[in-house]
Amino acid sequence: MDVRRDLFLALTAAMAACHGTRAAPEPRPSSASSPPIDAAALCGGVADENARVLAKATRECPAATEPAGGEKRLAEIAKAPAFRYCHATGGGVWVMQLTSAALQAPSGESGTWCGASAQYVIARVTADGTAEKSEARSYDAFNDSQTDVQILYQYDYDGDGRDELLVRTSSWQNGGGSNATMEVLRASPRGIEPYPIGFHVTNAVDADHDGRPDLLDEDYFHAVAPCGLDGVDLYGPPLLVHALADGKFSMSDEVSRQWAVTQCPSTPTAPFAEPKVAACGRLWGKSAADVSDPALVVNVCGMPDDKTVSALVSPKPPFTPLNQGTPRPLAK
């Protein structure tokens, strides 16, 4: 048996053992004699398995729903970079493994169109074939329901020798708008779990170019105006969740404040006719009453709505990026 097949069988067996209700495993002591991981072989094995799962996808689309369109969407899943992601650092390899796939025509508006769906897990595999995996996740590629998964960064925030994985998942549904979630995942003796950030985050960027990925909260100033089919989203500027050297995060240190100033360079003046301008006023110390102009909503959907504006400019704590009490420019 070649090394590639051997590693892949070890991966498959380890992941299969994780299915169902999983008790927290005992911590495994590290072994100085553990062989180095053959990432190329393991990554190749996972890629082969993902291709096999897609090739064996169940076909449930009637001829009238254009199965050829479903096959095209299945091929798009195969090309998604996330399902080919495989990068070894810190004594392990993070992978995304498909577990099942299907062509189907769901009910609703896309019922006349064949689409594709898949189930997958995110796993970290070590040199001895031990794998910790996430719960099963869904990936849609339909006419009116789509999913996108991006691996943004891989970085060891807490210095324990095991990289964390930064995953951004976005979805779109016809009539329901779009939604994005950001996760920082880590592998521990308890399995794959969220890394403790302490803040809501939606994206990642290395804002200060120190090699340590920082996080963004793009929803900090957010409200939904009650107009249109499913409401209209109003947003202020994205704020930085700065990654600190000790593995923690801050929204109120100097780097976070400098980022905020790049979004809102100076104190805005009334009238606050746009959501971002109103939110910038809040960042520079204006009160919620100072920037609560119903014109923010009138410009969007033609109806004054104090409640929506209040929700936009009154975010939950913490709220200190520009020092509300004494707004001042930051030092260069």
N, C-alpha and C positions, 0 to 999 in steps of 0.2 A: 504494500500500500504506500503510495507516495505521500510526502509530507503534507501537501495541499489537501488531499482527501482526508488524511488523518486529523488535521486541525479542524476541518469543516465538520467531520463527524462529532468531534469533541464539542464544538460549538452547538450543533443541533441537539445533542444529547443534554447538554447543560441547560439549554433554553427549554427543551421539552419538560425537563424536571421542574421548571418554574411555573408551568401552567396550573390553573385552578387556584384554590386558596393556598397561599404560601406563608408558612410560618417564618419568622425572622431567623435566618441562619446564624450559626455561631460565628463569631469573628475568626477569620483564618489568619494564623500567624504567617508573616512573610518568610520566604525561604531564600537564603543566599544562593542556593544551588539551583533555583528555578531557571529553566532555560529562557533565553531571550525570545520574545514573541516574533514569529515569522509573519509580519503584517501582510506582506504581499500574498502569501499563501492563504491566510485567513480572509483577506479582503476579496481575493479571487473566488474563494468558496462561497462567500455571502452573495457576491454578484451572480454567480451561477445559480444559486438557490432562488434568488429573486427572479431571475429570468425563467426558471422552471415554474415558479408559482404563477407568473403571468401567462406562461404558455398553457398551463392547465386550468386557466380561469373557466368557471362555469359559464355556459352560454344560455341565457334565459330570454333573449329578445326575439319576439315574433318578427317575421320577415317584413311586415309593414312598418316596423319602427326603424328601419335602415341599420341593421347590425354592422354594416361597414363603418358607420360613424362611431359605433361603440368600439370597434377594433382600433380605430384611429385614436380614440381617447385612451384606450388601454396602452397603446404604444407611447402616448405622451407620458403616462405614469412611468413607463420603463426608462424614459429619457430624463425624468426629474433628477436633478443633481443630488437631492437629499438621499435618494435610494441608491446612490452610488458612492455616498460619503463613507470614507474609511481612512482614519488617520490615527497612527499609533504614537502615543506619548505617555509618559508616566506609568509604564509597565502594563498598558492595556490599549484596547482599540474600541472606539465608539463606532457602532454600526446601526443602520436602520434596516431591519429584515422584514420583508413581506411574509405574511402567513397565509393569506388567501386573497383571491380576486374573483370578480364576477362581472359579466355583462348583463345589464338588466334595464328595463324601462319602468322607472318608478311612476307612481301616480302623480297627478298634478299636471302642470303645464308641460313638463318634459316627458310625460307618458307616451307621447308620439315619437320620442326620439330615444334611441338606444344609447346608454351611457355606460361608464365603467366605475367600479368601486373596488376598494382594496382595504384589507386589514393589515396593520404592521405593528411592530414593537421597536422601541429604542433600547439598545443593549450595550453594555460595556463588557468586553471579553478580555480575560487575562491570558498569559502565556500558557497556563496549564489547561486552558479550555473552559475555565469557570466563567459563567455568564450571569450577570444580573440584568433583568429586563424590566421595562415599564409594563403597565397594563396595556391591553390591546387598544389601538387607536384606529380611527377611520379616515379614509382618504376618498374624496368624491371627485368625479370627472363627468358631470352631467350637463345637460343643456341649461339648466337653471339652478345648479348647485355645484360649486367648485371649491376645491381645497388646494392650498399651496403650503409647502413646508420648506423652510430655509434653515440650514445650519450656519449661524452667523460667525461664531467663534468657538474655540476650544482653549480653555485656560485654567490653570490651577490657582484659584483665588486664595484658598486657605493654606497652601503650601504643604499639603499632606502627600504629595507625590502622585496624586490622581487628578487628572484634568476634569474640570466641569465642562458641560456642553451647553451652549447657548442656542436655543431652538425658537424660531418664530413661526407660528402657524397662523395663516390667514384663511378666511372662508368668505364666500360670496353666495348669496341666495336670492333668486329673483323675487322681488317684493319684500325681502327682508334686509337688504343692504349688505354691507361688508363688516367683518369683524376680525381683529387681530389680537393674538395673545403672545406673550413673550415668557419663556421659561429658562431658568438656569438650573440644569439637572446635575446631580452628583451621584456617584455610586458609593454605597456604604454597605456595611454588614446587614442593613435592613432592606437593601435593594436599591432601586433607582428612586430618588426622592428629590424634592425641590431644595435648592441651596437657599439658606436664609438670607434674604435681601433686606426685608423690612419696608419695602416700598412697592407700589404698583409700577410695573414697567411694561413697555410695549415694543421696544426696539433697542439696538445696541450700536455704539460708536466709540472709537478710541479718541475722545475729545481732546485730551492733553498729550497725545502721542507718546505715552510712556510704555506702550506695549500691553497695558492692562486694559481690557475692554470695559468701557463705561456703559451705563444703561440709560435709556430715555423713557420718560413718561410723557407720551404725546397726548394723553387724555386728561392731564391735570386740570386744564380749563376746558370743560366739555359739557354741553347741554343739547337736548333734542328739541327743536322748535316743532310745535304741533301742527304741521302742515305737510302737504304732499301725501303720497301713498302710505309711507311708513315713517313720516317725520323727516326733518332736515337737521343734520348734525352741525353744530356750531363749535368751533375749536379756537382756543388761544394758542400761544407759543408752546412748543415742547420744552420740557425742563430736564436738566441733567441729573442723573443719579450717579454720582462720582464713585468709582471703585478705589478704595483706599488700600495702602500697602499691607494692612493687617487683615485683609479679607472682608472687611465691612464696607458699608456704603454710606454716602452722605448726600443730602440735598441742600446743605446750608454752609458748606465750606467755601473757600475762596474760588476754587475751580468751578464749582456749581454756580456761584454768583457771576463769575466771568462769562460763563456760558449764557446765563440769563441776559446779561447785558448785550451779548451779540444778537439775541433775539429781540430785545427791546432797548435800543441804544440810548434813549433819553426819555424823560417824563413826557408822556403824550398830553395834549390839551383837548378839552371838549370842543365840539361834540364827538362822542365816541361812537362813530357810525359803523364800525366793523368789530366783530368779536375779538380779533387779535389785539386791536388797539385798546379796547376796554380792559382786556386781561393784562396788557402791559401797564395800564394805569394802576391796576391792583398791585403789580409787582413793584412799582415805584411809590407805593405808600398811600394811594388813594383808597378811600373807603368803598365798600360795596355800594353805598348810596350814591357816592360821587360818580360812579360809572354805570349806574343802572338806567340806561337810556333805552326805552322800549323800541326806539328806532333800529336797534340792533336786530330785532325780529321783524319789524315792518319791512326792512330792506330785503328780507329773505322771503317772507310769505304774506306780507300785506296785512298783518294783524298785530296789534300791540299785545305783548304778553310779559308782564312783569315777572311772573313765576319762572319762565324760562331764562330770562336775563339774570335773575337772582341766582339760579342754579349755576349759570356759566361763571359768574364772577365771585362766587362764594364757595371755593373748593374746601374740602376737609383739610384739617391740619395734617402734616406740618406745612407751614407757609412762611418760609424765611429766606428764600434765595437772594432777595435784594434788600433785606433789612427794612421791613415795612415802617418801623418807627422812625428811622433816620435814613431815608433814601439818599444815596450818594453814588457817584461814579466809582468804579473800581480802579485800583492802581494798575498801571500798565505792567 
